[in-house]
Amino acid sequence: NAGVTQTPKFQVLKTGQSMTLQCAQDMNHNSMYWYRQDPGMGLRLIYYSASEGTTDKGEVPNGYNVSRLNKREFSLRLESAAPSQTSVYFCASIGTGYNEQFFGPGTRLTVL
Amino acid sequence: ELKVEQNPLFLSMQEGKNYTIYCNYSTTSDRLYWYRQDPGKSLESLFVLLSNGAVKQEGRLMASLDTKARLSTLHITAAVHDLSATYFCAVVMYSGGGADGLTFGKGTHLIIQP
């Protein structure tokens, strides 16, 4: 049982490049989330998926797209990366009852 | 809009002392979470508080929830160096389709000195 996994762990992009951050969970959770963490800001919700086939915007969705590929996988795409998207990205999932949200190890992204 | 405020944001304390971190939130919610984060690491779940008056304890940490006051506290008893970390509180919002995700406070950076 790996919990929530993310790839890659680190990434450096140039402005304008695109990339997809991958996330998978093996806990059979319905709800999955993408957050970004910036110094002094806590974590902010980018997008979430309450169930397979549905996605919704969070607090800071601009510049991102998401895909809930199946119940296990939830990807985050940057179509044209900007320096303002330099951050640490965390994927998370939560089971029914919403008693505990599990976080992945994070992806550290730098956009030059 | 749900807002979550923690204070203090930075705390330096000595081993053996007691202290409390406060978490206020702006709208009704029935779940409050406390997380710990070590530098360069992910978030580790500490407590999930589900109802008014809930109190949970784990080692030197104790968390409580007052939903009427929209206030949670994280109390540290006889602090030890290993508790140095950043602590976050977070509150969940619900829509008709399910949980909308967590809204986090900015975190309390705790340093415990020998």
Chai-1 contact restraints between the chains, C-beta under 6 A:
chainA,res_idxA,chainB,res_idxB,connection_type,confidence,min_distance_angstrom,max_distance_angstrom,comment,restraint_id
A,S31,B,G98,contact,1.0,0.0,6.0,A-B,restraint_1
A,S31,B,A99,contact,1.0,0.0,6.0,A-B,restraint_2
A,Y33,B,G101,contact,1.0,0.0,6.0,A-B,restraint_3
A,G42,B,F104,contact,1.0,0.0,6.0,A-B,restraint_4
A,G42,B,G105,contact,1.0,0.0,6.0,A-B,restraint_5
A,G42,B,K106,contact,1.0,0.0,6.0,A-B,restraint_6
A,G42,B,G107,contact,1.0,0.0,6.0,A-B,restraint_7
A,L43,B,F104,contact,1.0,0.0,6.0,A-B,restraint_8
A,L45,B,G101,contact,1.0,0.0,6.0,A-B,restraint_9
A,Y48,B,G101,contact,1.0,0.0,6.0,A-B,restraint_10
A,A50,B,G97,contact,1.0,0.0,6.0,A-B,restraint_11
A,A50,B,G98,contact,1.0,0.0,6.0,A-B,restraint_12
A,G58,B,G101,contact,1.0,0.0,6.0,A-B,restraint_13
A,Y98,B,A99,contact,1.0,0.0,6.0,A-B,restraint_14
A,N99,B,V48,contact,1.0,0.0,6.0,A-B,restraint_15
A,E100,B,S45,contact,1.0,0.0,6.0,A-B,restraint_16
A,E100,B,V48,contact,1.0,0.0,6.0,A-B,restraint_17
A,F103,B,S42,contact,1.0,0.0,6.0,A-B,restraint_18
A,F103,B,L43,contact,1.0,0.0,6.0,A-B,restraint_19
A,P105,B,S42,contact,1.0,0.0,6.0,A-B,restraint_20
A,G106,B,S42,contact,1.0,0.0,6.0,A-B,restraint_21
